[in-house]
Amino acid sequence: MENHFLIDSDKLTQTALEKKHRLETDPSSRIDHMKYLPGMDVIESDVCEHVMKEMKSYDYSKYSAKDVRRALAKDKCDIEDFKALLSPAAEPFWSKWQERQSLKPASTLEIQYISLHHYI
């Protein structure tokens, strides 16, 4: 299968271009970016497990306008506040939330993305 979306640069050497094309077209030439490479420190973490547990336990219907107001009043939100801000109960507050962020996001997804980076 030929890749018609290659973008080459005249600043790359012929060897670099060949390697770039091989990586773009031959999956067997790529490394698994999730594996530790030799010499790297393996740092154990339960972050993924914790996030997955919180995600599975998330019940958006349990949050009310009161929970959203409480979260909006805080300078730094915890996980429960963040869940409230992502719930349907937060929809009437989005304009206030946007003002607080001094941004005018174009969509709900953008609001959620911005809040994720701001509150966590």
MDAnalysis code that builds the backbone (N, CA, C; Angstrom):
import MDAnalysis as mda
import numpy as np

u = mda.Universe.empty(360, n_residues=120, atom_resindex=np.repeat(np.arange(120), 3), trajectory=True)
u.add_TopologyAttr("name", ["N", "CA", "C"] * 120)
u.add_TopologyAttr("resid", np.arange(1, 121))
u.add_TopologyAttr("resname", ["MET", "GLU", "ASN", "HIS", "PHE", "LEU", "ILE", "ASP", "SER", "ASP", "LYS", "LEU", "THR", "GLN", "THR", "ALA", "LEU", "GLU", "LYS", "LYS", "HIS", "ARG", "LEU", "GLU", "THR", "ASP", "PRO", "SER", "SER", "ARG", "ILE", "ASP", "HIS", "MET", "LYS", "TYR", "LEU", "PRO", "GLY", "MET", "ASP", "VAL", "ILE", "GLU", "SER", "ASP", "VAL", "CYS", "GLU", "HIS", "VAL", "MET", "LYS", "GLU", "MET", "LYS", "SER", "TYR", "ASP", "TYR", "SER", "LYS", "TYR", "SER", "ALA", "LYS", "ASP", "VAL", "ARG", "ARG", "ALA", "LEU", "ALA", "LYS", "ASP", "LYS", "CYS", "ASP", "ILE", "GLU", "ASP", "PHE", "LYS", "ALA", "LEU", "LEU", "SER", "PRO", "ALA", "ALA", "GLU", "PRO", "PHE", "TRP", "SER", "LYS", "TRP", "GLN", "GLU", "ARG", "GLN", "SER", "LEU", "LYS", "PRO", "ALA", "SER", "THR", "LEU", "GLU", "ILE", "GLN", "TYR", "ILE", "SER", "LEU", "HIS", "HIS", "TYR", "ILE"])
u.atoms.positions = np.array([
    [0.849, -1.180, 0.000],
    [0.000, 0.000, 0.000],
    [0.892, 1.240, 0.000],
    [0.659, 2.112, -0.915],
    [1.484, 3.306, -1.034],
    [0.884, 4.439, -0.201],
    [1.724, 5.120, 0.520],
    [1.276, 6.239, 1.344],
    [1.378, 7.517, 0.521],
    [0.249, 8.146, 0.230],
    [0.224, 9.363, -0.578],
    [0.294, 10.621, 0.279],
    [0.518, 10.455, 1.568],
    [0.504, 11.596, 2.469],
    [1.878, 11.890, 3.060],
    [2.913, 11.438, 2.392],
    [4.270, 11.713, 2.849],
    [4.605, 13.179, 2.626],
    [5.175, 13.787, 3.621],
    [5.632, 15.174, 3.491],
    [7.129, 15.153, 3.718],
    [7.847, 15.400, 2.671],
    [9.304, 15.370, 2.750],
    [9.862, 16.772, 2.940],
    [11.065, 16.800, 3.438],
    [11.740, 18.070, 3.668],
    [13.069, 18.064, 2.935],
    [13.379, 19.163, 2.331],
    [14.674, 19.264, 1.656],
    [15.813, 19.452, 2.662],
    [15.474, 19.564, 3.924],
    [16.483, 19.739, 4.961],
    [16.973, 18.399, 5.520],
    [16.309, 17.286, 5.127],
    [16.722, 15.966, 5.588],
    [17.727, 15.361, 4.618],
    [18.667, 14.608, 5.184],
    [19.616, 13.894, 4.333],
    [18.902, 12.731, 3.659],
    [19.522, 12.143, 2.667],
    [18.925, 11.001, 1.963],
    [18.701, 9.847, 2.944],
    [19.650, 9.620, 3.827],
    [19.529, 8.551, 4.818],
    [18.350, 8.816, 5.747],
    [18.214, 10.056, 6.198],
    [17.105, 10.412, 7.083],
    [15.766, 10.262, 6.370],
    [15.705, 10.654, 5.087],
    [14.475, 10.496, 4.307],
    [14.099, 9.029, 4.154],
    [15.088, 8.187, 3.902],
    [14.828, 6.752, 3.767],
    [14.279, 6.176, 5.065],
    [14.880, 6.570, 6.185],
    [14.395, 6.087, 7.484],
    [12.979, 6.610, 7.748],
    [12.747, 7.871, 7.438],
    [11.419, 8.475, 7.619],
    [10.377, 7.712, 6.799],
    [10.674, 7.427, 5.554],
    [9.728, 6.710, 4.696],
    [9.485, 5.286, 5.200],
    [10.552, 4.643, 5.693],
    [10.409, 3.294, 6.233],
    [9.485, 3.305, 7.463],
    [9.677, 4.276, 8.337],
    [8.828, 4.384, 9.528],
    [7.366, 4.679, 9.150],
    [7.174, 5.482, 8.113],
    [5.821, 5.855, 7.696],
    [5.077, 4.730, 6.984],
    [5.808, 3.846, 6.316],
    [5.150, 2.836, 5.485],
    [5.281, 1.409, 6.003],
    [6.226, 1.150, 6.889],
    [6.462, -0.210, 7.358],
    [6.291, -0.284, 8.875],
    [5.121, -0.732, 9.335],
    [4.866, -0.789, 10.780],
    [5.879, -1.644, 11.548],
    [6.465, -2.653, 10.902],
    [7.432, -3.503, 11.610],
    [8.723, -2.760, 11.960],
    [8.951, -1.606, 11.341],
    [10.166, -0.845, 11.632],
    [9.993, 0.111, 12.813],
    [8.787, 0.164, 13.342],
    [8.493, 1.081, 14.456],
    [8.682, 0.368, 15.791],
    [8.918, 1.156, 16.824],
    [9.001, 0.593, 18.165],
    [7.683, 0.851, 18.875],
    [7.411, 0.076, 19.898],
    [6.223, 0.278, 20.717],
    [6.541, 1.408, 21.693],
    [5.916, 2.548, 21.496],
    [6.237, 3.710, 22.331],
    [5.769, 3.550, 23.773],
    [5.005, 2.498, 24.067],
    [4.539, 2.268, 25.433],
    [5.485, 1.356, 26.218],
    [6.467, 0.776, 25.549],
    [7.416, -0.104, 26.233],
    [8.610, 0.701, 26.727],
    [9.130, 0.256, 27.867],
    [10.363, 0.861, 28.359],
    [11.524, 0.367, 27.502],
    [12.405, 1.269, 27.167],
    [13.584, 0.913, 26.397],
    [14.734, 0.598, 27.350],
    [15.750, -0.132, 26.860],
    [16.896, -0.447, 27.722],
    [17.497, 0.832, 28.308],
    [17.798, 0.781, 29.594],
    [18.413, 1.923, 30.257],
    [17.414, 2.901, 30.866],
    [16.131, 2.726, 30.567],
    [15.124, 3.635, 31.137],
    [14.738, 3.147, 32.537],
    [14.476, 4.086, 33.438],
    [13.985, 3.737, 34.760],
    [12.513, 3.365, 34.654],
    [12.159, 2.225, 35.250],
    [10.765, 1.798, 35.267],
    [10.133, 2.385, 36.522],
    [9.208, 3.285, 36.316],
    [8.548, 3.948, 37.437],
    [7.130, 3.406, 37.536],
    [6.879, 2.676, 38.602],
    [5.544, 2.114, 38.800],
    [4.583, 3.218, 39.222],
    [3.370, 3.157, 38.700],
    [2.385, 4.175, 39.019],
    [0.999, 3.565, 38.984],
    [0.143, 4.038, 39.868],
    [-1.240, 3.569, 39.887],
    [-2.180, 4.618, 39.287],
    [-1.634, 5.607, 38.593],
    [-2.444, 6.696, 38.046],
    [-3.485, 6.161, 37.070],
    [-3.055, 5.323, 36.139],
    [-3.992, 4.781, 35.146],
    [-5.093, 3.990, 35.842],
    [-4.719, 3.156, 36.778],
    [-5.702, 2.356, 37.524],
    [-6.691, 3.271, 38.251],
    [-6.194, 4.319, 38.869],
    [-7.038, 5.260, 39.594],
    [-7.999, 5.982, 38.647],
    [-7.490, 6.433, 37.501],
    [-8.328, 7.133, 36.530],
    [-9.412, 6.207, 35.999],
    [-9.053, 4.974, 35.673],
    [-10.035, 4.019, 35.156],
    [-11.106, 3.716, 36.204],
    [-10.706, 3.584, 37.466],
    [-11.667, 3.330, 38.538],
    [-12.645, 4.500, 38.662],
    [-12.127, 5.721, 38.638],
    [-12.981, 6.904, 38.731],
    [-13.918, 7.014, 37.531],
    [-13.392, 6.678, 36.363],
    [-14.201, 6.753, 35.154],
    [-15.346, 5.739, 35.203],
    [-15.064, 4.527, 35.640],
    [-16.091, 3.485, 35.709],
    [-17.143, 3.795, 36.762],
    [-16.749, 4.479, 37.820],
    [-17.696, 4.778, 38.902],
    [-18.461, 6.081, 38.674],
    [-18.126, 6.801, 37.604],
    [-18.746, 8.104, 37.353],
    [-20.216, 7.957, 36.997],
    [-21.066, 8.565, 37.813],
    [-22.514, 8.599, 37.562],
    [-22.903, 10.061, 37.434],
    [-22.965, 10.555, 36.204],
    [-23.221, 11.975, 35.966],
    [-24.571, 12.434, 36.501],
    [-25.506, 11.507, 36.686],
    [-26.846, 11.904, 37.135],
    [-26.903, 12.234, 38.635],
    [-25.866, 11.907, 39.368],
    [-25.902, 12.160, 40.814],
    [-25.511, 13.595, 41.190],
    [-25.058, 14.389, 40.205],
    [-24.615, 15.741, 40.504],
    [-25.727, 16.745, 40.239],
    [-25.801, 17.732, 41.112],
    [-26.854, 18.752, 41.023],
    [-26.237, 20.130, 40.780],
    [-27.095, 21.097, 40.597],
    [-26.645, 22.481, 40.419],
    [-25.850, 22.938, 41.648],
    [-26.244, 22.454, 42.810],
    [-25.534, 22.807, 44.051],
    [-24.078, 22.324, 43.990],
    [-23.875, 21.107, 43.480],
    [-22.518, 20.565, 43.347],
    [-21.697, 21.402, 42.365],
    [-22.345, 21.821, 41.281],
    [-21.663, 22.630, 40.270],
    [-21.276, 23.986, 40.854],
    [-22.202, 24.620, 41.581],
    [-21.892, 25.919, 42.206],
    [-20.723, 25.797, 43.179],
    [-20.721, 24.717, 43.960],
    [-19.638, 24.485, 44.917],
    [-18.306, 24.370, 44.170],
    [-18.285, 23.626, 43.083],
    [-17.058, 23.449, 42.302],
    [-16.600, 24.764, 41.687],
    [-17.537, 25.540, 41.172],
    [-17.192, 26.822, 40.554],
    [-16.658, 27.833, 41.572],
    [-17.060, 27.673, 42.822],
    [-16.630, 28.609, 43.860],
    [-15.205, 28.327, 44.343],
    [-14.696, 27.173, 44.024],
    [-13.361, 26.798, 44.495],
    [-12.267, 27.335, 43.578],
    [-11.112, 27.580, 44.176],
    [-9.946, 27.962, 43.381],
    [-9.286, 26.736, 42.764],
    [-9.329, 25.620, 43.495],
    [-8.746, 24.370, 42.995],
    [-9.749, 23.248, 43.251],
    [-10.119, 22.571, 42.182],
    [-11.136, 21.532, 42.280],
    [-10.518, 20.154, 42.514],
    [-11.273, 19.312, 43.222],
    [-10.870, 17.918, 43.372],
    [-11.620, 17.081, 42.335],
    [-11.447, 15.779, 42.393],
    [-12.052, 14.891, 41.401],
    [-13.576, 15.004, 41.414],
    [-14.178, 15.034, 42.582],
    [-15.643, 15.136, 42.654],
    [-16.145, 16.442, 42.051],
    [-15.416, 17.526, 42.278],
    [-15.796, 18.809, 41.672],
    [-15.717, 18.716, 40.148],
    [-14.657, 18.101, 39.680],
    [-14.480, 17.963, 38.238],
    [-15.614, 17.133, 37.632],
    [-15.993, 16.059, 38.318],
    [-17.107, 15.237, 37.838],
    [-18.391, 16.058, 37.761],
    [-18.622, 16.883, 38.759],
    [-19.818, 17.734, 38.754],
    [-19.776, 18.697, 37.570],
    [-18.603, 19.239, 37.286],
    [-18.469, 20.189, 36.177],
    [-18.649, 19.531, 34.811],
    [-18.470, 18.228, 34.752],
    [-18.670, 17.505, 33.494],
    [-20.081, 16.933, 33.374],
    [-20.858, 17.041, 34.413],
    [-22.201, 16.473, 34.404],
    [-23.190, 17.383, 33.667],
    [-24.344, 16.845, 33.278],
    [-25.374, 17.663, 32.644],
    [-25.849, 18.819, 33.538],
    [-25.711, 18.685, 34.847],
    [-26.121, 19.757, 35.769],
    [-25.295, 21.022, 35.560],
    [-24.135, 20.884, 34.943],
    [-23.252, 22.043, 34.734],
    [-23.622, 22.862, 33.500],
    [-24.441, 22.309, 32.632],
    [-24.736, 22.997, 31.369],
    [-25.235, 24.431, 31.555],
    [-26.166, 24.696, 32.480],
    [-26.619, 26.086, 32.647],
    [-25.523, 27.044, 33.134],
    [-24.415, 26.509, 33.625],
    [-23.340, 27.328, 34.192],
    [-22.180, 27.537, 33.226],
    [-22.256, 26.965, 32.033],
    [-21.111, 27.021, 31.129],
    [-20.703, 28.439, 30.769],
    [-21.660, 29.324, 30.598],
    [-21.270, 30.702, 30.244],
    [-20.494, 31.335, 31.398],
    [-20.928, 31.063, 32.637],
    [-20.202, 31.587, 33.804],
    [-18.814, 30.953, 33.880],
    [-18.760, 29.689, 33.571],
    [-17.507, 28.953, 33.596],
    [-16.551, 29.517, 32.554],
    [-17.054, 29.813, 31.395],
    [-16.224, 30.407, 30.353],
    [-15.678, 31.758, 30.796],
    [-16.521, 32.559, 31.412],
    [-16.067, 33.861, 31.898],
    [-14.949, 33.679, 32.916],
    [-15.129, 32.706, 33.794],
    [-14.118, 32.454, 34.825],
    [-12.787, 32.070, 34.188],
    [-12.847, 31.330, 33.112],
    [-11.633, 30.902, 32.434],
    [-11.082, 31.985, 31.508],
    [-11.829, 33.056, 31.315],
    [-11.461, 34.132, 30.394],
    [-11.261, 33.604, 28.976],
    [-12.085, 32.611, 28.629],
    [-12.021, 32.010, 27.307],
    [-13.422, 31.931, 26.723],
    [-13.500, 31.729, 25.445],
    [-14.773, 31.515, 24.785],
    [-14.675, 30.253, 23.946],
    [-14.699, 29.068, 24.600],
    [-14.585, 27.819, 23.854],
    [-15.718, 27.644, 22.842],
    [-15.412, 26.934, 21.797],
    [-16.360, 26.757, 20.710],
    [-17.319, 25.595, 20.951],
    [-16.999, 24.693, 21.850],
    [-17.846, 23.518, 22.015],
    [-17.751, 22.966, 23.424],
    [-18.687, 22.072, 23.743],
    [-18.686, 21.397, 25.030],
    [-17.401, 20.611, 25.217],
    [-16.979, 19.915, 24.183],
    [-15.756, 19.130, 24.268],
    [-14.567, 20.020, 24.597],
    [-14.501, 21.193, 23.995],
    [-13.402, 22.110, 24.273],
    [-13.468, 22.598, 25.716],
    [-14.671, 22.861, 26.223],
    [-14.828, 23.272, 27.624],
    [-14.311, 22.168, 28.539],
    [-14.678, 20.916, 28.240],
    [-14.242, 19.808, 29.076],
    [-12.726, 19.648, 29.007],
    [-12.144, 19.797, 27.836],
    [-10.703, 19.675, 27.668],
    [-9.986, 20.766, 28.465],
    [-10.476, 21.988, 28.365],
    [-9.852, 23.099, 29.091],
    [-9.953, 22.878, 30.585],
    [-11.119, 22.427, 31.039],
    [-11.297, 22.213, 32.474],
    [-10.414, 21.093, 32.979],
    [-10.247, 20.052, 32.202],
    [-9.397, 18.946, 32.607],
    [-7.992, 19.454, 32.909],
    [-7.458, 20.291, 32.045],
    [-6.098, 20.805, 32.248],
    [-6.046, 21.845, 33.366],
    [-7.119, 22.554, 33.597],
    [-7.113, 23.600, 34.621],
    [-7.328, 23.026, 36.012],
    [-8.203, 22.043, 36.139],
    [-8.610, 21.574, 37.460],
    [-7.842, 20.374, 37.971],
    [-7.087, 19.713, 37.126],
    [-6.376, 18.529, 37.617],
    [-4.917, 18.868, 37.808],
])
